[in-house]
Amino acid sequence: MNETTNVAPTKAHRTMLSKVPEITVWFWVIKILCTTVGESFADWINMTLGVGLVPTAAIFTVVLAAVLIWQLSLDRYKPFVYWLTVVVLSVTGTLYTDILTDQFGVPLAASSAVFALILAVVFGVWFAKEKTLSIHSITTLPRELFYWLAILVTFALGTAVGDWTLDITGWGPGIAVLLPAGLILLIVAGWKLGANAVLSFWLAYILTRPLGANMGDWLGFPRSQQGLGLGVAITSVIFLTAILATVVYLIVTKADVIEPDTPRAAKPRRERMMLGYFAAVAAATIGLLLWANAQPHGAPPGTEGPATITAIAPGQAVAKFPAADVAQFRALTQDMLNRVNAGDQAGATASAKKLESAWDDGQPKLQAMDAATWTAIDGRIDAVLTSIRDAKPDPATETQALNELRTALE
């Protein structure tokens, strides 16, 4: 999708002043790679490394500020800096949405609506001041600031909408990835038939976020949660490597700074007709989601089913599994127990997420080492997660489940 309608800068102007790449297939490939990293890398830093959601968001906010200053200081498009900025924005936008959901309990429907409203305001002010939303007009500092602000909000919005879709449908990420992928194809078809290029571009741009996020979850989630079981660390490494390889290719070949085709002439009547097409696509999507929500389905991937408790002998976990791994699980269990005893339910929930992530990441290795021991501990962890995440958590039930897990890990 080449978003060039109503924009016809000269070649010299584009080469010297444009701060963004041409909208070629490479643009969309690397954009989807970046969004996948935003989901998996944020989870890896926050949960697997145990940094915590708010500290991770604070770290990436500082990193984002530094990278943005670097990007804004340049006088033309530089692939490495540009795509580094997109990657950091992707991670940061994901974290902001997760904070609203996990720390403040804001429903995904509400955060989706809020971010959609914020994005509409950003676009409205941007257009009122600059008279265009075309990214091929990013040749001044004010326009570039509007551009990066819009991208940050699209990442946050896409994260909320993608998670909300999983929430209301119960789809696994492998199935859920088909919805944004299909919608992007329909938008491309609409653009080919004469829809406004700027509108088509931004609609597709927003949808690449849930597409990439679902792809990241599909690769990173364990098989028990309808994923491929690669883990968030491996998924992050794979996609970061792919991004780096693509950026190097673009730097060498300059495939994303080629002179675009002559912009097609605007056809207001056709564009108005295609607005009806987009409205029909939106109505059909809403209908599909309502239908899926009404179907019997389980909880979204990542939530626990009924715990299956099997016997485990004293010292079995330490005898069968690496001591360092068992010590990590025991420390997280004790931290949860301390927080429950102190009445810190929010802290216990955050620790539960860390335990869940660490256990899921270790599943391929530990289950292969001793399936019986893994099953025994897995059932007790499920019981803990279920009690901690209950809509009305009972401290006595939480304490009992945690003590049973702690005993199994001794």
For each residue, the residues with C-beta under 8 A, 3 or more apart:
1: 23 28 187 188 191 197 200 201 204
2: 22 23 24 197 260 261
3: 23 134 135 136 197 198 200 201
4: 7 8 23 134 136 197 260 261 263 264
5: 134 196 197 198 263 264 266
6: 132 134 198 263 266
7: 4 132 134 136 137 263
8: 4 263
9: 13 14 18 136 137 139
10: 13 14
11: 14 15 259
12: 15 16
13: 9 10 16 17 18 139
14: 9 10 11 17 18 136 259
15: 11 12 18 76 257
16: 12 13 75 76
17: 13 14 75 76 139
18: 9 13 14 15 76 77 136 138 139
19: 71 74 76 77 82 138 139 144 147
20: 77 82 135 136 138 147
21: 24 26 27 77 79 82 250 256 257
22: 2 27 256 257 258 260
23: 1 2 3 4 27 28 135 201
24: 2 21 27 28 255 256 258
25: 28 29
26: 21 29 30 246 249 250 255 256
27: 21 22 23 24 30 31 256
28: 1 23 24 25 31 32 204 208
29: 25 26 32 33 246
30: 26 27 33 34 83 86 243 246 247 250
31: 27 28 34 35 86 205 208 212
32: 28 29 35 36 208 211 212 215
33: 29 30 36 37 212 239 242 243 246
34: 30 31 37 38 83 86 87 90 212 243
35: 31 32 38 39 90 155 158 208 209 211 212 213 216
36: 32 33 39 40 212 213 215 216 219 235 239
37: 33 34 40 41 87 90 91 212 216 236 239 240 243
38: 34 35 41 42 87 89 90 91 93 94 155 159 209 212 213 216
39: 35 36 42 43 94 159 212 213 216 217 220
40: 36 37 43 44 216 219 220 232 235 236 239
41: 37 38 44 45 91 232 236 240
42: 38 39 45 46 56 60 91 94 95 98
43: 39 40 46 47 48 220 232 357
44: 40 41 47 48 49 232 233 236
45: 41 42 48 49 51 56 59 91
46: 42 43 49 51 52 53 56 95 98
47: 43 44 50 232 353 354 356 357 358
48: 43 44 45 232 233 357 358 361
49: 44 45 46
50: 47 354 358
51: 45 46 55 56 59
52: 46 55 56 350
53: 46 56 57 95 98 99 102 103 350
54: 57 58 99 103
55: 51 52 58 59
56: 42 45 46 51 52 53 59 60 95
57: 53 54 60 61 92 95 96 98 99
58: 54 55 61 62
59: 45 51 55 56 62 63
60: 42 56 57 63 64 88 91 92 95
61: 57 58 64 65 92
62: 58 59 65 66
63: 59 60 66 67 88 92
64: 60 61 67 68 85 88 89 92
65: 61 62 68 69
66: 62 63 69 70
67: 63 64 70 71 81 84 85 88
68: 64 65 71 72 85 148
69: 65 66 72 73
70: 66 67 73 74 81 85
71: 19 67 68 74 81 82 85 148
72: 68 69 141 144 145
73: 69 70
74: 19 70 71 77 78 81
75: 16 17
76: 15 16 17 18 19
77: 18 19 20 21 74 82 257
78: 74 81 82
79: 21 82 83 247 250 251 256
80: 83 84 247 251
81: 67 70 71 74 78 84 85
82: 19 20 21 71 77 78 79 85 86
83: 30 34 79 80 86 87 243 247
84: 67 80 81 87 88
85: 64 67 68 70 71 81 82 88 89 148
86: 30 31 34 82 83 89 90 151
87: 34 37 38 83 84 90 91 240 243
88: 60 63 64 67 84 85 91 92
89: 38 64 85 86 92 93 148 151 152 155
90: 34 35 37 38 86 87 93 94 155 209 212
91: 37 38 41 42 45 60 87 88 94 95
92: 57 60 61 63 64 88 89 95 96 152 155
93: 38 89 90 96 97 152 153 154 155 156 158 159 209
94: 38 39 42 90 91 97 98 155 156 159 213
95: 42 46 53 56 57 60 91 92 98 99
96: 57 92 93 99 100 156
97: 93 94 100 101 111 115 156 159 160 163
98: 42 46 53 57 94 95 101 102 103 159
99: 53 54 57 95 96 102 103 104
100: 96 97 103 104 106 111 160
101: 97 98 104 105 106 108 111 160 163
102: 53 98 99 105 349 350 353
103: 53 54 98 99 100 346
104: 99 100 101
105: 101 102
106: 100 101 110 111 114
107: 110 111
108: 101 111 112 160 163 164 167
109: 112 113 164
110: 106 107 113 114
111: 97 100 101 106 107 108 114 115 156 160
112: 108 109 115 116 157 160 161 164
113: 109 110 116 117
114: 106 110 111 117 118
115: 97 111 112 118 119 153 156 157 160
116: 112 113 119 120 157
117: 113 114 120 121
118: 114 115 121 122 153 157
119: 115 116 122 123 150 153 154 157 206
120: 116 117 123 124
121: 117 118 124 125
122: 118 119 125 126 146 149 150 153
123: 119 120 126 127 133 150 202
124: 120 121 127 128
125: 121 122 128 129 146
126: 122 123 129 130 133 143 146 150
127: 123 124 130 131 132 133
128: 124 125
129: 125 126 142 146
130: 126 127 133 137 142 143 146
131: 127
132: 6 7 127 137 198
133: 123 126 127 130 198 202
134: 3 4 5 6 7 137 197 198
135: 3 20 23 138 147 201
136: 3 4 7 9 14 18 20
137: 7 9 130 132 134 143
138: 18 19 20 135 143 144 147
139: 9 13 17 18 19 143
140: 143 144
141: 72 144 145
142: 129 130 145 146
143: 126 130 137 138 139 140 146 147
144: 19 72 138 140 141 147 148
145: 72 141 142 148 149
146: 122 125 126 129 130 142 143 149 150
147: 19 20 135 138 143 144 150 151
148: 68 71 85 89 144 145 151 152
149: 122 145 146 152 153
150: 119 122 123 126 146 147 153 154 202
151: 86 89 147 148 154 155 205
152: 89 92 93 148 149 155 156
153: 93 115 118 119 122 149 150 156 157
154: 93 119 150 151 157 158 202 205 206 209
155: 35 38 89 90 92 93 94 151 152 158 159 209
156: 93 94 96 97 111 115 152 153 159 160
157: 112 115 116 118 119 153 154 160 161 206 209
158: 35 93 154 155 161 162 206 207 208 209 210 213
159: 38 39 93 94 97 98 155 156 162 163 209 210 213
160: 97 100 101 108 111 112 115 156 157 163 164
161: 112 157 158 164 165 206 209 210
162: 158 159 165 166 176 180 209 210 213 214
163: 97 101 108 159 160 166 167 213
164: 108 109 112 160 161 167 168
165: 161 162 168 169 171 176 179 210 289
166: 162 163 169 170 171 173 176 214 300 301
167: 108 163 164 300
168: 164 165 289 292 293
169: 165 166 176 289 292 293 297
170: 166 292 295 297 298 299 300
171: 165 166 175 176 292 297 300
172: 175 176 218 221 225 226 227 301
173: 166 176 177 214 215 216 217 218 221 226 227 301
174: 177 214 218 226 227
175: 171 172 178
176: 162 165 166 169 171 172 173 179 210 214
177: 173 174 180 181 211 214 215 218
178: 175 181 182
179: 165 176 182 183 210 285 288
180: 162 177 183 184 207 208 210 211 214
181: 177 178 184 185 211
182: 178 179 185 186
183: 179 180 186 187 207 281 285
184: 180 181 187 188 204 207 208 211
185: 181 182 188 189
186: 182 183 189 190 281
187: 1 183 184 190 191 195 200 203 204 207 278 281
188: 1 184 185 191 192 200 204
189: 185 186 192 193
190: 186 187 193 195 200 274 277 278 281
191: 1 187 188 194 195 197 200
192: 188 189
193: 189 190 270 274 277
194: 191 267 270 271 273 274
195: 187 190 191 199 200 270 271 274 275 277 278
196: 5 199 200 266 271 274 275
197: 1 2 3 4 5 134 191 200 201 264
198: 3 5 6 132 133 134 201 202
199: 195 196 202 203 278
200: 1 3 187 188 190 191 195 196 197 203 204
201: 1 3 23 135 197 198 204 205
202: 123 133 150 154 198 199 205 206
203: 187 199 200 206 207 278
204: 1 28 184 187 188 200 201 207 208
205: 31 151 154 201 202 208
206: 119 154 157 158 161 202 203 209
207: 158 180 183 184 187 203 204 210 211
208: 28 31 32 35 158 180 184 204 205 211 212
209: 35 38 90 93 154 155 157 158 159 161 162 206 212 213
210: 158 159 161 162 165 176 179 180 207 213 214
211: 32 35 177 180 181 184 207 208 214 215
212: 31 32 33 34 35 36 37 38 39 90 208 209 215 216
213: 35 36 38 39 94 158 159 162 163 209 210 216 217
214: 162 166 173 174 176 177 180 210 211 217 218
215: 32 36 173 177 211 212 218 219
216: 35 36 37 38 39 40 173 212 213 219 220 232 235 239
217: 39 173 213 214 220 221 227 301
218: 172 173 174 177 214 215 221 226 227 228
219: 36 40 215 216 227 228 230 235 238
220: 39 40 43 216 217 227 228 230 231 232 234 235
221: 172 173 217 218 225 226 227 228 229 301 302 360
222: 225 227 229 231 360 363
223: 226 227 228 229
224: 363
225: 172 221 222 301 302 360
226: 172 173 174 218 221 223 301
227: 172 173 174 217 218 219 220 221 222 223 230 301
228: 218 219 220 221 223
229: 221 222 223 363 364
230: 219 220 227 234 235 238
231: 220 222 234 235 360 361 364
232: 40 41 43 44 47 48 216 220 235 236 357 361
233: 44 48 236 237 361
234: 220 230 231 237 238
235: 36 40 216 219 220 230 231 232 238 239
236: 37 40 41 44 232 233 239 240
237: 233 234 240 241
238: 219 230 234 235 241 242
239: 33 36 37 40 216 235 236 242 243
240: 37 41 87 236 237 243 244
241: 237 238 244 245
242: 33 238 239 245 246
243: 30 33 34 37 83 87 239 240 246 247
244: 240 241 247 248
245: 241 242 248 249
246: 26 29 30 33 242 243 249 250
247: 30 79 80 83 243 244 250 251
248: 244 245 251 252
249: 26 245 246 252 253 255
250: 21 26 30 79 246 247 253 254 255 256
251: 79 80 247 248 254
252: 248 249
253: 249 250
254: 250 251 257 258
255: 24 26 249 250 258
256: 21 22 24 26 27 79 250
257: 15 21 22 77 254
258: 22 24 254 255
259: 11 14
260: 2 4 22 263
261: 2 4
262:
263: 4 5 6 7 8 260
264: 4 5 197
265:
266: 5 6 196 271
267: 194 270 271
268: 271 272
269: 272 273
270: 193 194 195 267 273 274
271: 194 195 196 266 267 268 274 275
272: 268 269 275 276
273: 194 269 270 276 277
274: 190 193 194 195 196 270 271 277 278
275: 195 196 271 272 278 279
276: 272 273 279 280
277: 190 193 195 273 274 280 281
278: 187 190 195 199 203 274 275 281 282
279: 275 276 282 283
280: 276 277 283 284
281: 183 186 187 190 277 278 284 285
282: 278 279 285 286
283: 279 280 286 287
284: 280 281 287 288
285: 179 183 281 282 288 289
286: 282 283 289 290
287: 283 284 290 291
288: 179 284 285 291 292
289: 165 168 169 285 286 292 293
290: 286 287 293 294
291: 287 288 294 295
292: 168 169 170 171 288 289 295 297
293: 168 169 289 290
294: 290 291
295: 170 291 292
296:
297: 169 170 171 292
298: 170 305
299: 170 303 304 305
300: 166 167 170 171 303
301: 166 172 173 217 221 225 226 227
302: 221 225 356
303: 299 300 389
304: 299 307 382 385 386 389
305: 298 299 382
306: 382 386
307: 304 379 380 382 383 386
308: 375 379 382
309: 376 379 380 383 404
310: 372 375 376 379
311: 376
312: 316 317 373 376 377 408
313: 316
314: 410
315: 318 319 410
316: 312 313 319 320 373 376 408
317: 312 320 321 326 373 377 408 409 410
318: 315 321 323 326 409 410
319: 315 316
320: 316 317 369 370 373
321: 317 318 325 326 366 369 370 373
322: 325 326
323: 318 326 327
324: 327 328
325: 321 322 328 329 362 366
326: 317 318 321 322 323 329 330 409
327: 323 324 330 331
328: 324 325 331 332 358
329: 325 326 332 333 355 358 359 377 409
330: 326 327 333 334 406 409 410
331: 327 328 334 335
332: 328 329 335 336 351 354 355 358
333: 329 330 336 337 355 384 402 405 406 409
334: 330 331 337 338 406
335: 331 332 338 339 351
336: 332 333 339 340 348 351 352 355 384 388 398 402
337: 333 334 340 341 399 402 403 406
338: 334 335 341 342
339: 335 336 342 344 345 347 348 351
340: 336 337 343 344 345 348 388 395 398 399 402
341: 337 338 395 399
342: 338 339 347
343: 340 395
344: 339 340 347 348
345: 339 340 348 349 393
346: 103 349 350
347: 339 342 344 350 351
348: 336 339 340 344 345 351 352 388 398
349: 102 345 346 352 353 388 389
350: 52 53 102 346 347 353 354
351: 332 335 336 339 347 348 354 355
352: 336 348 349 355 356 384 385 388 389
353: 47 102 349 350 356 357
354: 47 50 332 350 351 357 358
355: 329 332 333 336 351 352 358 359 381 384 385
356: 47 302 352 353 359 360 381 385
357: 43 47 48 232 353 354 360 361
358: 47 48 50 328 329 332 354 355 361 362
359: 329 355 356 362 363 377 378 381
360: 221 222 225 231 356 357 363
361: 48 231 232 233 357 358
362: 325 358 359 365 366
363: 222 224 229 359 360 366 367 374
364: 229 231 367 368
365: 362 368 369
366: 321 325 362 363 369 370 373 374
367: 363 364 370 371 374
368: 364 365 371
369: 320 321 365 366 373 374
370: 320 321 366 367 373 374
371: 367 368 374 375
372: 310 375 376
373: 312 316 317 320 321 366 369 370 376 377
374: 363 366 367 369 370 371 377 378
375: 308 310 371 372 378 379
376: 309 310 311 312 316 372 373 379 380 408
377: 312 317 329 359 373 374 380 381 405 408 409
378: 359 374 375 381 382
379: 307 308 309 310 375 376 382 383
380: 307 309 376 377 383 384 401 404 405 408
381: 355 356 359 377 378 384 385 405
382: 304 305 306 307 308 378 379 385 386
383: 307 309 379 380 386 387 401 404 405
384: 333 336 352 355 380 381 387 388 398 401 402 405
385: 304 352 355 356 381 382 388 389
386: 304 306 307 382 383 389 390 401
387: 383 384 390 393 394 397 398 400 401 402
388: 336 340 348 349 352 384 385 393 398
389: 303 304 349 352 385 386 393
390: 386 387 393 394 397
391:
392:
393: 345 387 388 389 390 397 398
394: 387 390 397 398
395: 340 341 343 398 399
396: 399 400
397: 387 390 393 394 400 401
398: 336 340 348 384 387 388 393 394 395 401 402
399: 337 340 341 395 396 402 403
400: 387 396 397 403 404
401: 380 383 384 386 387 397 398 404 405
402: 333 336 337 340 384 387 398 399 405 406
403: 337 399 400 406 407
404: 309 380 383 400 401 407 408
405: 333 377 380 381 383 384 401 402 408 409
406: 330 333 334 337 402 403 409 410
407: 403 404 410
408: 312 316 317 376 377 380 404 405
409: 317 318 326 329 330 333 377 405 406
410: 314 315 317 318 330 406 407
